[in-house]
Amino acid sequence: MKFATKTIHAGQPSEPETGSLIAPIFQTSTYEQEGPGEDKGFNYSRTNNPTRQRLETILAELEGVEYAAVFASGLAAENAVLQAYLRPGDEIVIPNDVYGGTYRILNKVYQPIGVTIKQFDVSNLEALEKAITSKTKLVWIETPTNPRLLIYDIVETVRLAHAKGALVVVDNTFATPYFQQPFELGADIVVHSVTKYLGGHSDTIQGAAMAKDLKVFEPIKFLQNATGAVPSPFDCWLTLRGLKTLELRMERHAENATAIANALYGHPLVKQVYFPGLPDHPGHAIAKKQMTGFGGMVSFEIDGTVADVVSFVKSRRYFTLAESLGGVKSLLCHPATMTHASIPAEARAELGLSDTLIRLSPGCENAKDLVEDLLEGLAQLEIERKSTKAVAVSAQ
Ligand SMILES: Cc1ncc(COP(=O)(O)O)c(C=O)c1O
């Protein structure tokens, strides 16, 4: 079954009792039992629910494995993986560029209980090899990363981690299984903020963790029920609905991102464009090797001040200023004060995360409209600059 067919057919037969083409939302907390312990495979909706089960089946299929567990948010899924595999005295390796919430949970929740976090440029494979020790339980990468869209080599990371007995977790939120299949490249666990492209419509918060081996999956599945951060049946249904157009949406997101990256590249008010599809992006060759497309996100640095950035992000017509990404409606954000504000300013500077960086999540609108909106914003900045200069000159 090809990808688009899976998104519509995998684990989604018509409902057997009524023939309903689309599965109902099993909005129930519990299930009638014929005798004590005699249930039909469901006994309590924290433990299992038919709507959630459908979603887990399709998400596992899309990542090419058997096991998936969905959670009430991407961070709840991340927490289940971290809680399953990290104990005091253990180490985890993470890249410089990582989602702010991942940085926060590690530094504020796991580091205080005695987990060592080794954060550095993991694309330096020599440094990565040295950093992984017998105490390293997890090597955690995001690729492409949030927000600079850096690319890490999954195959090489897996090779070095497995040589020392560590598991590799890939946050596949930005690429989605449509553009990247981390398990085929050797990853042990994949996590997602389902909130983003998988849900696709900015109307639900959810997360998922998938694994290839039952042994690796079992502790995560156990924590799904034991700690209870599960999504509602309605949220699962929204994602089931969103997933049916994943391929169509990802194609459009990528087309729009490419048009935007090309339009911003070389603009006099743009210092740098981050998009793995650009031939001079440092991760371009690896992205070409391990992805089937470059994804739908673009980030860029304005050659100006934070005030310029604020003026730009506040006045766009089609890009709404908001956290999150991956929906049909375009969004933009200022990572330094929004998604990555949980990383202290000094740490952001050290990690190379500029205060004039803007992250774009192009939606599924028409590319021309989106490009025009951004170029108009830059033209407006130019006008503002000229008038400030003119005022300064006349004041002299
Ligand atoms: C790459 C990445 N991973 C994980 C998360 C966390 O997901 P959620 O917001 O659904 O908890 C996010 C959220 O922005 C993200 O961008």
The ligand as an SDF file (V2000), in Angstrom:
LIG
                    3D

 16 16  0  0  0  0  0  0  0  0999 V2000
    9.8000   19.5050   17.1060 C   0  0  0  0  0  0  0  0  0  0  0  0
    8.8110   19.5290   18.2250 C   0  0  0  0  0  0  0  0  0  0  0  0
    8.7510   18.4710   19.0700 N   0  0  0  0  0  0  0  0  0  0  0  0
    7.8720   18.4490   20.0930 C   0  0  0  0  0  0  0  0  0  0  0  0
    7.0060   19.5020   20.3280 C   0  0  0  0  0  0  0  0  0  0  0  0
    6.0480   19.4380   21.4910 C   0  0  0  0  0  0  0  0  0  0  0  0
    4.7700   19.1370   21.0470 O   0  0  0  0  0  0  0  0  0  0  0  0
    3.4100   19.6370   21.7570 P   0  0  0  0  0  0  0  0  0  0  0  0
    3.3820   21.1230   21.6370 O   0  0  0  0  0  0  0  0  0  0  0  0
    2.3530   18.9320   21.0000 O   0  0  0  0  0  0  0  0  0  0  0  0
    3.5020   19.2120   23.1900 O   0  0  0  0  0  0  0  0  0  0  0  0
    7.0260   20.5950   19.4660 C   0  0  0  0  0  0  0  0  0  0  0  0
    6.1140   21.7340   19.6890 C   0  0  0  0  0  0  0  0  0  0  0  0
    6.2430   22.7920   19.1200 O   0  0  0  0  0  0  0  0  0  0  0  0
    7.9540   20.6150   18.3910 C   0  0  0  0  0  0  0  0  0  0  0  0
    8.0210   21.6490   17.5340 O   0  0  0  0  0  0  0  0  0  0  0  0
  1  2  1  0
  2  3  1  0
  2 15  2  0
  3  4  2  0
  4  5  1  0
  5  6  1  0
  5 12  2  0
  6  7  1  0
  7  8  1  0
  8  9  2  0
  8 10  1  0
  8 11  1  0
 12 13  1  0
 12 15  1  0
 13 14  2  0
 15 16  1  0
M  END
$$$$
